[in-house]
Amino acid sequence: METIALAEVAAVLADPSRATMCLVLLDGRAWTVGELAKAAGIALSTASEHVTRLAGAGFVARVKQGRASYVRIADPRVAELIEHLAQHAEHRPVTGLKSSLRARRLGFARTCYDHLAGELGVALRDGMLATGLVDTADGLTLTPRGRAVLDTLGVPVAAGRRPLLRDCLDWTERRDHLAGALPAALLDRAVDAGWVSRDGHRAVKVRPAAEKPFAALGVDLGALVRP
């Protein structure tokens, strides 16, 4: 049964167009079928068929907003699976200046579904641990000091079904960054406040306004090697 299930998952991602759609959706946003079709370079009707296949396999979910219909990753676990599979593809040698720059930007800061990854994401985990905002004595937990700092920064800490914090292995740094409801809320706040901006292809650009809030989280942005 496990072999059959694994083969089914592999079959879903074996098609280059469906794989491209999944990689595009890793930026955490909801996309229209038309936007996915353009990203994959295929016809709208073909893209619709692929979305139906992905939805049937539980990879994506359709979301209605008024008259518009959107597609997004169905579950963070699906995003994590795709991220780990992409790790193997990214091991191929980078050729050309444009590809090299893109790889460096992704390695420095990118989105891993709905949270920060890359060198910046790992530095964020290290910083929050070093400054006592997060503790690992009883699993990953947010400390009272951490709650106070996040409240000052305007980052909501809401309890829900999703884990607040968990480790996620970063495929470029080979170390853990933080995933879960809290890092997702932190990324949303960082984008809304102009600390960071999405730079396309999952890359994240760090703005000058990020220096103070990230310092409060234990991250010295000046010490990081930016591309």
MONOR-V804700 format. One record per run of one state. SS is the DSSP state (A for helix, B for strand, O for the rest). FROM is the first residue (numbers start at 1). TO is the last residue. If there is no record, write none. Layout:
ss=(SS & SS)
from=(FROM & FROM)
to=(TO & TO)
This chain:
ss=(O & A & O & A & O & B & O & A & O & A & O & B & O & B & O & A & O & A & O & B & O & B & A & O & B & O & B & O & A & O & B & O & B & O & A & O & B & O & B & O & A & O & A & O)
from=(1 & 2 & 15 & 16 & 26 & 31 & 32 & 33 & 41 & 44 & 57 & 60 & 66 & 68 & 74 & 76 & 90 & 97 & 109 & 110 & 113 & 115 & 118 & 131 & 134 & 136 & 141 & 143 & 144 & 154 & 166 & 170 & 176 & 180 & 181 & 193 & 196 & 199 & 203 & 207 & 210 & 217 & 221 & 224)
to=(1 & 14 & 15 & 25 & 30 & 31 & 32 & 40 & 43 & 56 & 59 & 65 & 67 & 73 & 75 & 89 & 96 & 108 & 109 & 112 & 114 & 117 & 130 & 133 & 135 & 140 & 142 & 143 & 153 & 165 & 169 & 175 & 179 & 180 & 192 & 195 & 198 & 202 & 206 & 209 & 216 & 220 & 223 & 227)
